Amino acid sequence: MKRRRTTLLTIVALLGAALTALPAGPAAADEVEQLKNGTFDTTTAPWWTTANVTAGLSGGQLCADVPGGTANRWDAAVGQNDVTLVKGESYRFSFKASGSPEGHVVRAVVGLQVAPYDTYFEVSPQLSASGDTYSYTFTSPVDTTQGQVALQAGGSTDGWRMCMDDVSLLGGVPPEVYTPDTGPRVRVNQVAYLPSGPKNATLVTDATAKLPWQLKNAGGTMVAHGWTVPRGVDVSSGQNVHSIDFGAYCKAGKGFTLVADGETSRPFDIGTGAYEQLRLDSVKYYYTQRSGIAIRDDLRPGYGRAAGHVDVAPNQGDSDVPCQPGVCDYTLDVTGGWYDAGDHGKYVVNGGIATWELLSTYERERLARTGESDKLRDGTLAVPESGNKVPDILDEARWELEFLLKMQVPDGQPLAGMAHHKIHDAQWTGLPLLPSDDPQKRELHPPSTQATLNLAATAAQAARLYRPYDRAFAARALTAARKAWSAALAHPSMYASASDGTGGGTYDDTNATDEFYWAAAELYLTTGEKQFADYVAHSPVNTADIFGPLGFDWGRTAAAGRLDLATVPSKLPGRDKVRRSVVEGADRYLTTLKSQAYGMPYAPDGNVYDWGSSHQVLNNAVVLATAYDITGSPKYRDGAVQSMDYILGRNALNISYVTGYGEVNSHNEHSRWYAHELDPNLPNPPHGTLAGGPNSSIQDPYAQSKLQGCVGQFCYIDDIQSWSTNETAINWNAALARMASFVADQD
């Protein structure tokens, strides 16, 4: 299974469980204390400190003077080693702590005391001056006698004092049962339904016979009614559910609710205004992801910050980045681009698919019968480039394109024309951490065939879209695309290492046939040259069934080429067959949607939700939307539009996965600078940010502590600590932008 990124346990992602206000009680007979001297009555032994921390007893507590000016939490710490952990056993980790001055954050960790310093549990509470008691429950994923408990207090500009007492790690406790608050049992799109579009909801109920429902307006007056349709047990959630279809009601308005089985849904609108705003917000997301430029607060109120990685201390900067040792003997200026996700890395393969989807969002608006390219014109996004007579979405995409071009190996060097796979920190950093505060050394990683073809594809696509606005840039992009194509042909199997995951995700992939097909398609559509048409025709991907249950992603890029070949005008031989293949793929997704009681075109094999499942739902909807653009058949339009319902609240958790949209929405996504959950001085993610969504593999320890045994849709938690279910990412938001723009066009 290809995931968005491979993340090791050494990733410094925050981890915790439910905070309790009361101190832990005495150990029961079968509960065993794993720590020594957690009460500090007469000594601090065997607790240790880092060399820069001065600690001692004070009023029956261990108090530590923490120096200022450190970069990371772990740069100043107090801890105890040689702690025994048993795999599968549950532990209660509790402590009292205070900070002076208050407001400082401490990272409390249970992990491995030796390399690779794996983290099994962590949490980062903000300390008060008077002190609080904290208690958490987690399950150990390993057997070890080399465990470590530590309170890490570095990362502050100024020095401060931390005091701790009654530190306990109690084994043999019962595991904590996590029950999410899913609100009313009537699940709706909490944002808006189109007046002329489908309107469906899901009722969770024990009833097996049909039930009456009522649609009420904001004043509480019933405006429509009908009967539910029993659907039985839904495999994606394990719930017994009914479907509700109120599509016959077509009047616009705000504050509607749906009532059934004694439950009243969360409110929603009927209208298109929310989608017009989401079209813009989902693309505005990229401005605050920019590297190498100060984010202006007047353009994004509440999100202003200093430029990241521009050689201003403590940054080591991106203007003169060396390769990893032994990879190359040159440096590159790789400033700019977008930070990939919740970390400070920049990855060509993920940047490539994200850029393609943004550019395709604009290209569809220019070509489709319902397209409204004027809605993404110059001045619509309020980016620094607004007013330059170039559509703002192209200005935003160019910020990443310029970075992608910089990642190409220079002429005269070995592997000239190839593209480096990624650039990121040499070591993982913790949360929260503004880009401008990142002290880590930056490194270029080896070139890869896939990165090179991502560059070839997106640069070729850019060449045709930017030509009306900047012919010189378009020509430069096409030259780079041709050079990358030739280099990839010469080096067709240079793959990123699956073990290269320190400081950043691996994005490893051992099959480049899909990237070759995609790049050839874009080069053909831009140049019309026979060599690229022939490559497309002879590629095994051209006739392969590429529209599988998981949809397309950075590691499955064939659909990018297929969709553009089907919709961008060309004289490609056999183009009608290409177009039919898209419609056939859409037919399967439509069948899937109809089979799902929650109405989404996503039913992964074995009900195993993949990393970033929310954007996979959206990308499958993109195939439906493309089939509508090809055929004009309303069933594809309605399927694509209905797919948004799941994303915006019609799901088992009754949550909108888009920040700022819906009464209950994801807003604690995993990010180093959208980290309000950890630091009240930092913001939540901006409106229009898509959360990764349910992930059956729950790779992060926080999700593991809460979601063991979760079923499909329930494998999600809106917490900054859950990087496997709740991260933000540039490729995920591109899928949201594509679909929000399509739906906004459909009134």
TIKE-818659 format. One line per 2 residues: number of its first residue (from 1); their letters; for each residue x, y, z of C-alpha. Coordinates in steps of 0.2 Angstrom, whole numbers. Each point is the difference from the previous one (the first is absolute). Example, Ala and Ser with C-alpha at 12.3 -4.5 7.8 and 13.67 -1.06 7.14 Angstrom:
1) as) 62,-22,39 | 6,17,-3
//
This chain:
1) mk) 0,0,0 | 7,17,-5
3) rr) -2,13,13 | 2,19,-1
5) rt) 16,-1,9 | 10,-13,10
7) tl) 1,6,18 | 11,-9,13
9) lt) -3,0,19 | 14,12,2
11) iv) -11,13,-8 | -2,14,13
13) al) -19,0,0 | -9,5,16
15) lg) -9,-14,8 | -12,-1,15
17) aa) -17,-6,7 | -14,7,10
19) lt) 5,13,13 | -7,-2,17
21) al) -2,13,14 | 3,-12,14
23) pa) 16,-8,6 | 2,-19,-3
25) gp) -6,-11,14 | 11,-13,9
27) aa) 5,-15,-10 | -11,-15,1
29) ad) 7,-17,4 | 4,-5,-18
31) ev) 6,18,-5 | 19,2,1
33) eq) 10,16,1 | 14,1,-13
35) lk) 8,16,6 | 12,3,15
37) ng) -2,15,12 | -13,9,-9
39) tf) -5,9,16 | 17,9,3
41) dt) -1,-1,18 | 18,0,5
43) tt) 10,-1,-17 | -1,2,-18
45) ap) 9,-16,-4 | -1,-10,-12
47) ww) -7,15,-11 | 12,8,-12
49) tt) 1,17,-9 | 8,6,-15
51) an) 16,9,3 | -8,17,-2
53) vt) -13,-2,13 | 2,3,18
55) ag) -12,-10,11 | -2,-3,19
57) ls) -13,-3,13 | -12,14,5
59) gg) -15,-3,12 | -1,-19,-4
61) ql) 1,3,-19 | 14,-1,-13
63) ca) 2,17,-7 | 10,4,-15
65) dv) 7,16,-7 | -2,-1,-19
67) pg) 11,11,-11 | -6,11,-14
69) gt) 6,0,-18 | -2,-19,-3
71) an) -8,-6,-16 | -9,-16,4
73) rw) -9,-7,14 | 12,-13,3
75) da) 15,12,2 | -4,2,18
77) av) -8,-14,10 | -2,-10,16
79) gq) -2,-19,-1 | 2,-18,6
81) nd) 7,-14,-9 | -1,-19,1
83) vt) -19,-1,0 | -8,-17,-4
85) lv) -14,0,-12 | -10,-15,-6
87) kg) -7,-1,-17 | -19,0,0
89) es) -1,6,19 | -9,16,4
91) yr) 8,13,11 | -6,15,9
93) fs) 13,14,-2 | -4,14,13
95) fk) 9,15,8 | -2,17,8
97) as) 9,15,-8 | 0,19,0
99) gs) 10,13,-9 | 6,17,4
101) pe) -4,11,-9 | -15,-10,-5
103) gh) -5,-4,-18 | 15,-10,-4
105) vv) -2,-17,-9 | 8,-16,7
107) ra) 1,-15,-11 | -2,-16,11
109) vv) 6,-15,-9 | 1,-19,3
111) gl) 12,-7,-13 | 17,-9,-3
113) qv) 16,6,9 | 11,-5,-14
115) ap) 1,2,-19 | -12,2,-10
117) yd) -9,8,15 | -17,-7,-5
119) ty) -14,9,8 | -14,-11,8
121) fe) -10,14,8 | 1,18,2
123) vs) -11,15,4 | 4,19,1
125) pq) -11,9,13 | 2,19,3
127) ls) 5,2,18 | -8,12,13
129) as) 9,9,14 | -11,-8,13
131) gd) 3,-17,-7 | -12,-14,-6
133) ty) -1,-19,0 | 0,-9,-17
135) sy) -4,-18,-3 | 0,-10,-16
137) tf) -2,-18,-5 | 9,-9,-14
139) ts) 5,-17,-6 | 18,-5,-3
141) pv) 4,-5,-17 | 16,-9,5
143) dt) 9,-11,13 | 15,9,7
145) tq) 11,3,15 | 7,16,-7
147) gq) -15,11,1 | 1,18,5
149) va) -11,12,8 | 4,19,-3
151) lq) -7,17,2 | 8,10,-14
153) ag) -1,19,2 | 11,8,-13
155) gs) -5,11,-15 | -3,16,10
157) td) 8,16,-4 | 1,5,18
159) gw) 5,-10,16 | -14,-7,11
161) rm) -2,-11,15 | -9,-17,0
163) cm) -5,-10,15 | -6,-18,0
165) dd) -7,-12,13 | -9,-17,2
167) vs) 6,-6,-17 | -6,-18,-3
169) ll) -1,-13,-13 | -12,-13,6
171) gg) -1,-17,-9 | -14,-12,0
173) vp) -14,14,-1 | -15,-3,-11
175) pe) 1,8,-17 | -10,16,-3
177) vy) -16,-2,-10 | -2,14,-13
179) tp) -17,4,-6 | -1,15,-12
181) dt) -14,12,2 | -9,-2,-17
183) gp) -15,12,4 | -17,-3,-7
185) rv) -4,-16,-9 | -6,9,-16
187) rv) 16,3,-10 | 0,14,-13
189) nq) 11,10,-11 | 2,14,13
191) va) 5,13,-12 | -12,1,-15
193) yl) -9,-10,-13 | -3,7,-18
195) ps) -18,6,-3 | 0,-10,-16
197) gp) 11,-14,6 | -2,-17,10
199) kn) -4,2,18 | 3,-16,11
201) at) 3,-4,18 | 3,-15,11
203) lv) -9,-5,16 | 8,-11,13
205) td) -14,-10,8 | -4,-17,7
207) at) -16,0,-9 | -2,-12,-15
209) ak) -16,7,-7 | -2,16,-9
211) lp) -2,16,10 | -7,17,-3
213) wq) 11,15,-3 | -3,19,-1
215) lk) 10,14,-8 | -2,16,10
217) na) 5,18,-4 | 9,12,12
219) gg) -16,5,8 | -4,-18,4
221) tm) -14,-2,-13 | -1,-16,-9
223) va) 3,2,-19 | 1,-18,-6
225) hg) -2,-17,7 | 1,-18,-5
227) wt) 6,-18,6 | 18,-7,3
229) vp) 7,-15,-10 | 7,-13,12
231) rg) 18,-5,-6 | 5,-13,13
233) vd) 17,0,8 | 12,11,-9
235) vs) 17,-9,-2 | 10,17,0
237) sg) -6,4,18 | -8,-15,8
239) qn) -16,10,2 | -18,-5,-4
241) vh) -6,14,-11 | -14,7,-11
243) si) 2,12,-15 | -10,16,-2
245) df) -3,8,-17 | -7,18,0
247) ga) 6,5,-17 | -17,5,-6
249) yc) 1,16,11 | 9,13,-10
251) ka) -2,17,9 | 15,9,6
253) gk) 2,5,17 | 10,-1,16
255) gf) -1,-9,17 | -10,-15,-6
257) tl) -1,-16,11 | -5,-18,-3
259) va) -10,-9,13 | -2,-19,2
261) dg) -2,-13,13 | -1,14,14
263) et) 17,7,-6 | 3,17,-8
265) sr) 15,2,-11 | 13,14,0
267) pf) -5,15,-10 | 4,2,-18
269) di) -4,12,-15 | -7,-3,-17
271) gt) 10,11,-12 | 16,2,-10
273) ga) 9,14,10 | 9,-11,12
275) ye) 8,-9,-15 | 5,16,-8
277) ql) 9,5,16 | 8,-18,2
279) rl) 6,1,-18 | 11,15,6
281) ds) 4,-6,17 | 6,-17,-5
283) vk) 13,9,-12 | 4,14,12
285) yy) 7,-14,12 | 15,0,-11
287) yt) 6,17,4 | 2,-4,18
289) qr) 10,-16,-5 | 13,11,-9
291) sg) 18,-2,4 | 13,14,-3
293) ia) -12,15,2 | -8,9,14
295) ir) -18,-3,2 | -9,17,0
297) dd) -13,2,14 | -10,12,-10
299) lr) -2,-13,-14 | -4,-14,13
301) pg) -5,8,17 | 6,-11,14
303) yg) 12,-9,-11 | 14,12,-2
305) ra) 18,-7,4 | 18,2,-5
307) ag) 7,-8,-15 | 6,-17,2
309) hv) 17,-8,-5 | 7,16,-8
311) dv) 17,-1,9 | -5,11,15
313) ap) 5,-8,17 | -5,-12,7
315) nq) -4,-6,-18 | 15,-8,-10
317) gd) -10,4,-15 | -4,-6,-17
319) sd) 10,11,-11 | 16,-11,0
321) vp) -6,-17,5 | 13,-15,-1
323) cq) -5,-18,-4 | 0,-13,13
325) pg) 18,-7,2 | 6,-9,-15
327) vc) -14,5,-11 | 7,15,-9
329) dy) 14,13,1 | -10,15,-4
331) tl) -13,11,8 | -16,7,-6
333) dv) -11,15,3 | -17,-9,3
335) tg) -9,15,9 | -18,2,-2
337) gw) -13,-13,-3 | -14,-6,12
339) yd) 3,-10,16 | -7,-17,-3
341) ag) -10,-3,15 | 2,2,19
343) dh) 19,0,-1 | 12,11,-9
345) gk) 5,-12,-14 | -2,3,-19
347) yv) -3,-15,-11 | 0,0,-19
349) vn) -12,-15,-2 | -13,7,12
351) gg) 3,18,-7 | -2,-7,-17
353) ia) -17,-8,2 | -7,15,10
355) tw) 6,13,-13 | -8,-11,-14
357) el) -16,0,9 | -1,19,3
359) ls) 5,3,-18 | -13,-13,-6
361) ty) -13,9,11 | 3,16,-10
363) er) 2,-9,-17 | -17,-9,3
365) er) -8,17,4 | 6,6,-17
367) la) -5,-15,-10 | -16,-8,8
369) rt) -18,5,-5 | -3,5,18
371) ge) 17,8,3 | 1,17,7
373) sd) 19,5,-1 | -5,18,4
375) kl) -3,-6,18 | 19,-3,2
377) rd) 5,16,-10 | 13,12,6
379) gt) -4,8,17 | -11,-14,6
381) la) 12,-7,13 | 9,15,7
383) vp) 17,-7,-2 | 16,11,-2
385) es) -1,-2,-19 | -18,6,-1
387) gn) -1,14,-13 | 12,-7,-12
389) kv) -13,-4,-13 | 3,-19,3
391) pd) -13,-11,8 | 4,-2,18
393) il) -1,-19,0 | 14,0,-13
395) de) 10,12,11 | -2,-11,15
397) ar) 5,-16,-10 | 15,9,-8
399) we) 7,2,18 | 2,-19,0
401) le) 5,-2,-18 | 15,12,3
403) fl) 5,-11,14 | -2,-16,-10
405) lk) 11,7,-14 | 13,4,13
407) mq) 1,-18,5 | 7,-6,-17
409) vp) 18,-5,-1 | 10,13,-9
411) dg) 9,-3,-16 | 17,-6,1
413) qp) -4,-11,15 | -2,-18,1
415) la) -19,-4,-3 | -3,17,-8
417) gm) -18,3,-3 | -6,-12,13
419) ah) -9,8,15 | 4,-3,18
421) hk) -13,-9,9 | -2,11,15
423) ih) 8,13,12 | -3,1,19
425) da) 8,0,17 | 14,-11,4
427) qw) -10,-5,16 | -18,0,5
429) tg) -6,15,10 | -13,2,13
431) lp) -17,9,1 | -3,15,0
433) ll) 13,7,-10 | -2,15,-12
435) ps) 10,-2,-17 | 11,15,5
437) dd) 5,-9,16 | 6,-16,-8
439) pq) 18,-2,5 | 3,-16,-9
441) kr) 13,-3,-14 | -9,-2,-17
443) el) 5,-13,-13 | -3,-5,-18
445) hp) -5,-18,-2 | 5,-11,-15
447) ps) -9,3,-17 | -13,-13,-4
449) tq) -9,-5,-16 | -17,4,7
451) at) 5,18,6 | 8,3,-17
453) ln) -16,-5,-9 | -11,11,12
455) la) 11,14,-6 | -2,-5,-18
457) at) -19,-1,1 | -4,16,10
459) aa) 13,10,-9 | -8,-5,-17
461) qa) -17,3,7 | 5,18,5
463) ar) 8,3,-17 | -17,0,-8
465) ly) -10,9,14 | 13,14,4
467) rp) 3,4,-19 | -13,13,-1
469) yd) 7,9,15 | 18,-2,0
471) ra) 8,-8,-16 | 17,0,7
473) fa) -5,-10,16 | -10,-12,-11
475) ar) 15,-3,-11 | 12,-2,15
477) al) -13,-13,7 | -1,-10,-16
479) ta) 19,0,-2 | 2,-7,18
481) ar) -14,-13,-4 | 9,-6,-16
483) ka) 16,-2,10 | -8,-9,14
485) ws) -9,-12,-12 | 17,-4,-8
487) aa) 8,-3,16 | -14,-11,6
489) la) 2,-11,-15 | 18,-1,3
491) hp) -3,-5,18 | -16,-9,1
493) sm) 1,-9,16 | 8,12,13
495) ya) -12,-2,15 | 0,9,16
497) sa) 6,-10,15 | -14,-7,12
499) sd) 13,2,14 | 3,19,-3
501) gt) -12,6,13 | 10,10,12
503) gg) -6,18,1 | -13,-3,-14
505) gt) -12,-12,-8 | 7,-12,-12
507) yd) -12,0,-15 | 7,-16,-6
509) dt) -7,-8,-16 | 7,-14,-10
511) na) -11,2,-16 | 3,14,-11
513) td) -11,-6,-15 | -14,11,6
515) ef) 11,16,1 | 7,-4,-17
517) yw) -17,-1,-8 | -6,16,9
519) aa) 16,10,-5 | -2,-6,-18
521) ae) -18,5,0 | 3,18,6
523) ly) 15,2,-12 | -11,-6,-15
525) lt) -15,12,5 | 12,14,0
527) tg) 11,-3,-15 | -11,-12,-11
529) ek) 16,-9,-4 | -1,-18,-7
531) qf) 13,-7,12 | -11,3,15
533) ad) -16,-6,-8 | 9,-16,-5
535) yv) 7,-2,18 | -18,2,7
537) ah) -7,-12,-13 | 13,-13,4
539) sp) 0,2,19 | -8,-15,9
541) vn) -9,13,11 | -10,7,-15
543) ta) -11,-15,0 | 1,-5,18
545) di) -14,1,12 | 6,14,11
547) fg) -15,6,9 | 1,-11,15
549) pl) -9,1,17 | 14,11,8
551) gf) 0,13,-14 | 15,9,-6
553) dw) 14,8,11 | 18,5,0
555) gr) 5,-18,-2 | -14,-4,-13
557) ta) 1,13,-13 | -6,-8,-16
559) aa) -17,8,2 | 8,17,-1
561) gr) 5,-4,-18 | -16,-9,-4
563) ld) -12,14,6 | 10,13,-10
565) la) 1,-10,-16 | -19,-2,1
567) tv) -4,18,3 | 14,11,-7
569) ps) -3,2,-19 | 12,-10,-11
571) kl) 2,-11,-15 | 5,-15,10
573) pg) -3,-16,-10 | -13,-10,10
575) rd) -5,14,11 | -18,-6,-1
577) kv) 5,-16,9 | 9,10,13
579) rr) -16,10,3 | -10,-16,2
581) sv) 12,-7,12 | -3,15,12
583) ve) -19,-2,-2 | 2,-18,4
585) ga) 10,4,16 | -13,12,5
587) dr) -13,-13,-2 | 8,-11,12
589) yl) 2,15,13 | -18,4,-3
591) tt) -5,-18,4 | 11,1,16
593) lk) -8,16,5 | -17,-8,-1
595) sq) 5,-15,10 | 6,11,14
597) ay) -13,6,13 | 11,15,3
599) gm) 0,4,-19 | 18,1,-4
601) py) 10,-8,-15 | 12,-8,11
603) ap) 0,-18,6 | 18,-6,3
605) dg) 3,-19,-1 | -3,-8,17
607) nv) -7,17,7 | 18,5,3
609) yd) 0,19,-1 | 17,7,-7
611) wg) 10,14,6 | -8,16,-7
613) ss) -17,-9,-3 | -9,17,-1
615) hq) 10,6,-15 | -2,-18,-8
617) vl) -19,2,1 | 2,17,-9
619) nn) 11,-6,-13 | -12,-14,-4
621) av) -13,14,-1 | 11,9,-13
623) vl) -2,-15,-11 | -19,1,1
625) at) 1,19,-3 | 11,-3,-15
627) ay) -12,-13,-7 | -13,14,1
629) di) 11,12,-9 | 2,-14,-14
631) tg) -18,-6,-1 | -11,14,7
633) sp) -10,-14,9 | -8,6,16
635) ky) 4,-16,10 | 18,4,0
637) rd) -2,18,5 | -12,-6,14
639) ga) 12,-13,6 | 15,12,0
641) vq) -10,13,10 | -7,-13,12
643) sm) 18,-6,4 | 3,17,9
645) dy) -14,-4,13 | 12,-13,8
647) il) 14,12,1 | -11,14,8
649) gr) -9,-10,13 | -10,-15,-7
651) na) 11,-13,8 | 0,-11,15
653) ln) 9,12,11 | -12,14,-5
655) is) 15,12,-3 | 5,11,-14
657) yv) 18,-4,-5 | 2,18,-7
659) tg) 6,13,13 | -13,14,2
661) yg) -14,-9,-9 | -14,-8,9
663) ev) -6,2,18 | 13,-13,6
665) ns) 16,-1,-11 | 18,-6,1
667) hn) 10,15,6 | 15,-8,10
669) eh) 9,-8,-15 | 18,-5,3
671) sr) 11,14,-4 | 16,9,7
673) wy) -7,17,-3 | -19,-2,0
675) ah) 2,-5,18 | -13,9,10
677) el) -4,-16,10 | 18,1,7
679) dp) 3,18,0 | -14,13,1
681) nl) 11,13,-8 | 0,-10,-16
683) pn) -16,-3,-11 | -10,-15,-5
685) pp) 2,-4,-19 | -9,12,-11
687) hg) -17,-2,-6 | -1,-12,-15
689) tl) 13,-12,7 | -3,-18,-3
691) ag) 4,-13,13 | 7,-17,-5
693) gp) -15,-10,7 | -2,-17,5
695) ns) 15,-12,-1 | -3,-18,5
697) si) 19,-2,4 | 0,13,13
699) qd) 20,1,0 | 2,14,13
701) py) 0,-5,18 | -14,13,5
703) aq) -12,-8,-12 | 6,-17,6
705) sk) -4,5,18 | -18,5,-5
707) lq) -5,-10,-16 | 6,-18,2
709) gc) -13,-11,-9 | -8,14,-9
711) vg) -11,-3,-14 | 2,9,-17
713) qf) -7,18,2 | 3,0,19
715) cy) 19,-1,-2 | 2,19,2
717) id) 3,12,14 | 1,19,-2
719) di) 15,3,11 | 17,8,-5
721) qs) 9,-15,7 | -8,-12,-13
723) ws) 11,2,-15 | -6,-16,-8
725) tn) -18,5,-1 | 0,19,2
727) et) 14,8,-9 | -2,13,-14
729) ai) 9,-2,-17 | 1,10,-16
731) nw) -5,-15,-11 | -16,-3,11
733) na) -5,19,-1 | 2,-1,-19
735) al) -13,-13,-1 | -12,11,11
737) ar) 4,15,-11 | -4,-10,-16
739) ma) -17,-6,7 | -5,16,8
741) sf) 2,9,-16 | -10,-13,-10
743) va) -14,1,13 | -1,19,0
745) dq) -2,-1,-19 | -15,-11,1
747) d) -15,11,5
//
